[in-house]
Amino acid sequence: MIPLSGSVEQITSVSSAYGTFFRSGREKAGEGNSYTVDHSAFVYLLDDQGRLMRVLDHDVQAEQISELLHKLL
């Protein structure tokens, strides 16, 4: 699994390409530099060329991912 990171512009570009959503929320009261981030929560399965193969719900089980990977490989 490779998490997405980068500048706001880079993340916005990737977010648009995959139809995702994110925005920075408010600072948490009394927690210094803490803040929230609202975002979509999907697992994106890409091939080795970066092409989208499947979009999975955030609560997908490991066994389901394993079965799917065996089918795709």
Buried (B, 14 or more C-beta within 10 A) or exposed (E): EEEEEEEEEEBEEEBEEBEBEEEEEEEEEEEEEEEEEEBEEBEBBEEEEEEEEBEBEEEBEEEEBEEBEEEEE
